[in-house]
Every structure is written in C-alpha cells, then in structure tokens.
C-alpha cells in the first residue's frame, strides 16, 4: 500500500470544500453484524498501492432504487449537469435542491472476515466515517500498512444497532489490532485471495444518459402533474432558461427536498 497516497487522500478529505442507475451483479459482500468481528483488508488486485475504491451513487431518484453516477467511468452525468444549472441561478431553493442532488460517495474494500475465511475475499462497502478512520490508521506511523500480507494488522470492528444509535441504522467503529500478523500461512490460500477479487466498477453497469435523465424527471415532477418539465432540464446550455423550484405540497407531506434528506443521513449501513 502506498502510504504517501493514503496521506494525500486523507488531507484532501479534511480540506473544507468550497460552498461556491444502476443495477449490480451479485458479488461477495460483507456487512458487519451487531457485536464484535475481525477483518483483514487484503491488497487490492486492481490497484496494489491503494485498496479502496470510491464510487458515487444516487438513491431514490424516480423509480430507480440505486443509480451509479456515470462520473465513476468518466462520463457525463445528467443529474450532476442539472445540479450545476441550479447552482447557476440566484434562487435559494434551487441551491438547496442542487445540494440534495449531489451523489453520495461509497467506498469498497476487499476483506477477509476472520472465522469466515472459507468465504474468500468479500467486498465491504462503507461511508466517509469509516473511510477516514482507515486513512487515519494508515497515516499513523505506529500502524502503517495494515494490508501487508506478512506484517499487517487485522481490524477489529464493533457494531451497535438502532437501539444504541437512535436511528434506523447500525453503526460500526474500527480499530487496528495491536499485534502484527500474516494474512495467512497457507501459500495456496494466499494466492487465491490475492487473485480472486471483485472490481466494484466492473460489477455495476452504467445506465444510459437518457435513462438517468428520465429518472430525474420522474423524481422532480410534482404529484398528479400531467405536464412535462423538459424545459427545465436543458442540458445543452450553460444556464437554465428558468429557475426550478419545488412545487408546494400539502402541509401534511414533506417536500421532495425534505424527503430526500432522509436518504442522505450519514450512516454506514444503508438499506440498499
């Protein structure tokens, strides 16, 4: 693992930012269960210097449960384009909506779960909090490269449930084992673990631009509105022709922007 790259990533995450659909193939996934577990982050087959894969997703846009942003593959993203248009206006509600439309970053890491070695390498998906804890760990000179196959460290997990978090989600914290150890003493197993891994970016398919645009239109369209909002989604111009703001809803209902808040709560156990 390239520790200099780790430190640069950590620094970029800690620098304040300026204010100025996908379906998935089946692949082995690890999800922490309530209680204590131990995992070992494995050197990543597709990037030996950096074991973490960052991807951007949208949740609950239209009828699509999860949409992987085309930005993951360096392609144009209609949702990001529309959010950029909204920020090009002086309308406060447009800016608020644009923020809700920012994709959520999820991170994948290949792990061996201690006690479940027979399952092979599994991909653990988590959010910013655990990601930053991993980077802090690697940047700590007393810990260093915890993925080293001969002198790395297992990672101890503690997961608590909704009764403790006060939310609908579990919460996991991590810390390195004090003892350095080898990934495995079995050379055949080691070779298998290093070779048989999933590349997250190859496990999601990128939806066509028009399909993502249609999902956005569906989410933005007011309930019971037979009209089109095509004019508001002008992706060919730098500035939108008109400001877009959410239609007023009955007092008993949340606005779409407010409902979207619930999908973007900071957690590491998304239900998707």
C-alpha positions, 0 to 999 in steps of 0.5 A, spaced: 500 500 500 502 506 498 502 510 504 504 517 501 497 516 497 493 514 503 496 521 506 494 525 500 487 522 500 486 523 507 488 531 507 484 532 501 478 529 505 479 534 511 480 540 506 473 544 507 470 544 500 468 550 497 460 552 498 461 556 491 442 507 475 444 502 476 443 495 477 449 490 480 451 483 479 451 479 485 458 479 488 461 477 495 459 482 500 460 483 507 456 487 512 458 487 519 453 484 524 451 487 531 457 485 536 464 484 535 468 481 528 475 481 525 477 483 518 483 483 514 483 488 508 487 484 503 491 488 497 487 490 492 488 486 485 486 492 481 490 497 484 496 494 489 498 501 492 491 503 494 485 498 496 479 502 496 475 504 491 470 510 491 464 510 487 458 515 487 451 513 487 444 516 487 438 513 491 431 514 490 431 518 484 424 516 480 423 509 480 430 507 480 432 504 487 440 505 486 443 509 480 451 509 479 453 516 477 456 515 470 462 520 473 465 513 476 467 511 468 468 518 466 462 520 463 457 525 463 452 525 468 445 528 467 443 529 474 450 532 476 449 537 469 442 539 472 445 540 479 450 545 476 444 549 472 441 550 479 447 552 482 447 557 476 441 561 478 440 566 484 434 562 487 435 559 494 431 553 493 434 551 487 441 551 491 438 547 496 435 542 491 442 542 487 445 540 494 440 534 495 442 532 488 449 531 489 451 523 489 453 520 495 460 517 495 461 509 497 467 506 498 469 498 497 474 494 500 476 487 499 476 483 506 477 477 509 472 476 515 476 472 520 472 465 522 469 466 515 475 465 511 472 459 507 468 465 504 474 468 500 475 475 499 468 479 500 467 486 498 465 491 504 462 497 502 462 503 507 461 511 508 466 517 509 466 515 517 469 509 516 473 511 510 477 516 514 478 512 520 482 507 515 486 513 512 487 515 519 490 508 521 494 508 515 497 515 516 499 513 523 506 511 523 505 506 529 500 502 524 502 503 517 500 498 512 495 494 515 494 490 508 501 487 508 500 480 507 506 478 512 506 484 517 499 487 517 494 488 522 487 485 522 481 490 524 477 489 529 470 492 528 464 493 533 457 494 531 451 497 535 444 497 532 438 502 532 437 501 539 444 504 541 444 509 535 437 512 535 436 511 528 434 506 523 441 504 522 447 500 525 453 503 526 460 500 526 467 503 529 474 500 527 480 499 530 487 496 528 489 490 532 495 491 536 499 485 534 502 484 527 500 478 523 500 474 516 494 474 512 495 467 512 500 461 512 497 457 507 501 459 500 495 456 496 490 460 500 494 466 499 494 466 492 487 465 491 485 471 495 490 475 492 487 473 485 480 472 486 477 479 487 471 483 485 472 490 481 466 494 484 466 498 477 466 492 473 460 489 477 455 495 476 453 497 469 452 504 467 445 506 465 444 510 459 444 518 459 437 518 457 435 513 462 438 517 468 435 523 465 428 520 465 429 518 472 430 525 474 424 527 471 420 522 474 423 524 481 422 532 480 415 532 477 410 534 482 404 529 484 398 528 479 402 533 474 400 531 467 405 536 464 412 535 462 418 539 465 423 538 459 424 545 459 427 545 465 432 540 464 436 543 458 442 540 458 445 543 452 446 550 455 450 553 460 444 556 464 437 554 465 432 558 461 428 558 468 429 557 475 426 550 478 423 550 484 419 545 488 412 545 487 408 546 494 405 540 497 400 539 502 402 541 509 401 534 511 407 531 506 414 533 506 417 536 500 421 532 495 427 536 498 425 534 505 424 527 503 430 526 500 434 528 506 432 522 509 436 518 504 442 522 505 443 521 513 450 519 514 450 512 516 454 506 514 449 501 513 444 503 508 438 499 506 440 498 499 
